[in-house]
Amino acid sequence: VSRQPGSLQRDLAMPPADAEPGVSRSTAAVAAPALRSQPPGERALSVLWSFAKCLGALLPVYLAGYYGFSISVVLFALMIYMGWKHSRLEKVARLKFSMFLLENERAFTTEKALRTNRDLPPWVNFPDVEKVEWLNKILQQAWPFIGQYLEKLLVETIAPAIRASSIHLQTLSFTKVNIGDKALKVVGVKAHTELDKRQVMLDLYLSYAGDVEINVEIKKYFCKAGVKGVQLHGKLRVILEPLIGDVPLVGAITMFFIRRPKLDINWTGLTNLLDIPGLNAISDTMIMDAIASHMVLPNRLTVPLVADLRVAQLRSPLPRGVVRIHLLEAEDLTAKDTVIKGLIDGKSDPYAVLRVGTQIFTSHHVDSNLNPQWREMYEVIVHEVPGQELEVEVFDKDPDQDDFLGRYVHLRLEWLSLLSSADRLSEVIQKNQNLTTKTADPPSAAILAIYLDQADALPMRKGNKDPSPMAQISIQDATKESKTCYGTNSPVWEDAFTFFIQDPCKQDIDIQVKDDDRALSLGSLSISLNRLLEIPELTMDQWFQLENSGSASRIYVKIVLRVGASHRDFFPGGITSELNPMGPGGLAKPLPTRPQHTTPDPEFATEGVLRIHLVEAQNLIAKDNFMGGMVKGKSDPYVKIRVAGITFRSHTIKENLNPIWNELYEVILTQLPGQEIQFELFDKDIDQDDFLGRCVLTLQIKLEHFSPHVFAYVCLQLSHSWGQALGSFTLPLREVLFEPGLVLDRWLNLDAALPESQILLRATLKSNIPSSMPHCSHCLHCKHCSYQGFPFYLFIYNIERHLYVKQSHFLCCVFRNDNANSTGQVKLTIGYSIEESRLFITIHSCRALAACSKDGADPYVSFILLPDKKATTKRRTATKKRDLNPEFNERFDFDFSLEESTQRRLDLSVKNSVSFMSRERELIGKLQLDLDQIDLKTGITQW
């Protein structure tokens, strides 16, 4: 075989095809003779090892086929393995990148100076954060000795404690403890010295990406587990207080993370399973929860440096204040629920998650809305100022995994200062009652801080054994537990708890001391918060005698009550006028005088009521023909009535050319001449309704006003032009009846608004009962309802902000039965359970229902609680076959407050269950009832 000159040299210099990228040609050339120089035994062993790995990979497939497992099991196992492998590689990559970044911070920052601020260290973003390279050099130098101390601590102290805690862990041992060469780095330090001269406050920005390796073995169960690589990033606050005039100059050191640090752990051994997708997030969350329970606000780690120091005040100081967060809305969110891989745009089901330290709140999700409005309120306790941050994230609710939408929402924040006096308590409670929100918890008027210090001489367990006491502290529905002190009847808990208080005059503190199994009671204590209101500084700090316990059993508790007052509460006349009371030149600035009464337009309240009685029609055209008109059918007529821009529609009567409706409609009209009313008849069909006829009338009659009974109310909501609600109020019309001339004209306070917000409103109710009152023979009269209508006129003259007004109409209750010969009735029970905080409606039975066919009817009852027309307010009973006197006895519960329940209107229908193609009549009867006309606390059962 001939070769070109120099081809042999090129062959020797060319690397093999399977050489790794980046390997030079000379390296590959040298590697080839090195491979040939291996002993035959080693080459054979490497081949056998490769064969064994291939066999091990195919063995699960063979076993699955041998034992008859489904292929889906193999695929599922493969998916878990691929997910674990992917998660594992990502963790290793993140760890290596963090190590590289910490080692080359200056070069990385210089080269990437134009990157976003999130990639830069804190000392670049914030000028007041200082670099401390000298401290990092000290840590790096001392890191091996820190490792020796940690190894001794784990092997000699922690391991024996773990072995003694359980019989299953008696063979546990640390086989390897190596904290690696990568030391903890302090990326930046910020000092706060302007707040309190008796302390030094430091914020340490910590970053650790270490090659730590710790292995654990339990020989009894042949288990090996460990950690190889850890990342931890967070801001640690260190407070040196109190400063004293003696060595060591600092009384104690208090440390805590202001918010949860970021943690990433690379597991080895058996704990590799924790890297499986799904388990990795759970395991990291559990570890973070353990860290947060000791080191994240409001939890603190306090190390005293001198004796006789009250560590309790340092470990559990009083909060700085309360922030009331009003989550209002979001706009222009991303549509995540797309169809056919984005070809068809959908919407999102957004909800918001708010975090302040360990306090997490989740709003309700709004279905299919890119501009959601939540209108929810939350209260958070602020422990550190400055430092604590509010984090808001918006997600799209999905069945599997929720999608991230962003962090931009519309919020309103309100700071509540904590007062040590009860002078403004009644004022705060009164203002909170006017604040309505969608959240279950009402606004708080105060916060209660309880420091559970210790107990003494608790009773012994059976057999004269020492108890393991813990304490449960309850205030109304909120209960919190202390830690357990094992094997002692004089426990020292040193735990702190905080509670939101709605009304201190009506709430009590209940403390139960129990054994760790929660079955044996060791004593109890009940303290009325009303006692605190009579004590200076609203503070009790003393021993209390335990009830239902030993004669000498007592408990030491410190209780502090603080009233939460908004900054607006200090300026009753309005913040603006108080802060700037003087005009130019130091002269008093005259305040604009607001009018005491409205000045409405002359045309105001000149409208009247038109009452339309739709009775019957005759000799209509038969539109439902069959077989091309060879077989004559009938029609299913209904009427549309149009007047003054309002459209009414009657119900449909099946197969009738001479229908009788006997329906009544009312509309408020002005006295303008030439107004018309239009009637159109249609035949109801499955596809398109057929036109049957039209009639147009010109109104030339005098409009009259009727108002024999008034059981309605009007509700107004005020909002800015961009939709933010600024207040609302409800005006029962019965209040207008007590005004002179049935005219209300004055300033009214707004609910869910600023305390000083008011609206000037004029409401006129006109009553002019004609001598000949029309009567509808098919109306079921009751004491709560009537067809006689009334016009209500509303005029808003002025409001102290630029607002838009939306009016919602609430109608009286009406019962209508569409069959003129039927006297059908339904038996209901309506009431409200105070214990369960639920509205309940029981459908008992119906009687004397109208037959819808020759077989009678298949009745069922459906109803909805207006004004909401959502699935959560709709209910229906089961269907009773061929029964005109059906028995249902079904109860339906609704999670409404008593106030919400009284604002609902029951719209109930008794219907005949028909098939899609059936021509039988569906509606049997209808009932409408305002729930504010019923004493819901007592309840009512009635036909």
Sequence and secondary structure as in RCSB ss.txt:
>XXXX:A:sequence
VSRQPGSLQRDLAMPPADAEPGVSRSTAAVAAPALRSQPPGERALSVLWSFAKCLGALLPVYLAGYYGFSISVVL
FALMIYMGWKHSRLEKVARLKFSMFLLENERAFTTEKALRTNRDLPPWVNFPDVEKVEWLNKILQQAWPFIGQYL
EKLLVETIAPAIRASSIHLQTLSFTKVNIGDKALKVVGVKAHTELDKRQVMLDLYLSYAGDVEINVEIKKYFCKA
GVKGVQLHGKLRVILEPLIGDVPLVGAITMFFIRRPKLDINWTGLTNLLDIPGLNAISDTMIMDAIASHMVLPNR
LTVPLVADLRVAQLRSPLPRGVVRIHLLEAEDLTAKDTVIKGLIDGKSDPYAVLRVGTQIFTSHHVDSNLNPQWR
EMYEVIVHEVPGQELEVEVFDKDPDQDDFLGRYVHLRLEWLSLLSSADRLSEVIQKNQNLTTKTADPPSAAILAI
YLDQADALPMRKGNKDPSPMAQISIQDATKESKTCYGTNSPVWEDAFTFFIQDPCKQDIDIQVKDDDRALSLGSL
SISLNRLLEIPELTMDQWFQLENSGSASRIYVKIVLRVGASHRDFFPGGITSELNPMGPGGLAKPLPTRPQHTTP
DPEFATEGVLRIHLVEAQNLIAKDNFMGGMVKGKSDPYVKIRVAGITFRSHTIKENLNPIWNELYEVILTQLPGQ
EIQFELFDKDIDQDDFLGRCVLTLQIKLEHFSPHVFAYVCLQLSHSWGQALGSFTLPLREVLFEPGLVLDRWLNL
DAALPESQILLRATLKSNIPSSMPHCSHCLHCKHCSYQGFPFYLFIYNIERHLYVKQSHFLCCVFRNDNANSTGQ
VKLTIGYSIEESRLFITIHSCRALAACSKDGADPYVSFILLPDKKATTKRRTATKKRDLNPEFNERFDFDFSLEE
STQRRLDLSVKNSVSFMSRERELIGKLQLDLDQIDLKTGITQW
>XXXX:A:secstr
    TTHHHHHHHS  TT  TT  HHHHHHHHHHHHTS HHHHHHHHHHHHHHHHHHHHHHHHHHHTT  HHHHH
HHHHHHHHHHHHHHHHHHHHHHHHHHHHTHHHHHHHTTTS GGGS HHHH TTSB  HHHHHHHHHHHHHHHHHH
HHHIIIIIHHHHHHH GGGTTEEEEEEE  S   EEEEEEEE SS TT EEEEEEEEEEEEEEEEEEEGGGTEEE
EEEEEEEEEEEEEEEEEE SSTTSEEEEEEEESS  EEEEEEEEGGGGGGSTTHHHHHHHHHHHHHHHHHBTT  
EEEE SSS  HHHHHS    EEEEEEEEE  S      BTTTTB     EEEEEEETTEEEE    TT SS EEE
EEEEEEE  TTT   EEEEEE  SSS EEEES  EEEEEEEEEES STTHHHHHHHHHT   SSSS   SEEEEE
EEEEEES   BTTTB   EEEEEEETTEEEE    TT SS EEEEEEEEEES GGG EEEEEEEETTS SEEEEE
EEEGGGGGGSGGGEEEEEEE BSS TT EEEEEEEEEEEEEGGGG TT HHHHH  B GGG B       SS   
 TTTT  EEEEEEEEE  S      BGGGTB     EEEEEEETTEEEE    SS SS EEEEEEEEEE S TT 
EEEEEEEE  SSS EEEEEEEEE  S  B   S    EEEEEEE TT  EEEEEEEEGGGGGGSGGGEEEEEEE 
BSS TT EEEEEEEE     SS    TTB  BTTB S    EEEEEEEESS  EEEEEE     EEES TT   E
EEEEEEEETTTTEEEEEEEEEES   SBTTB  EEEEEEEES  SGGGEEE    TT SS EEEEEEEE   HHH
HHT EEEEEEEE   TT  S  EEEEEEEEGGGS TTT EEE 
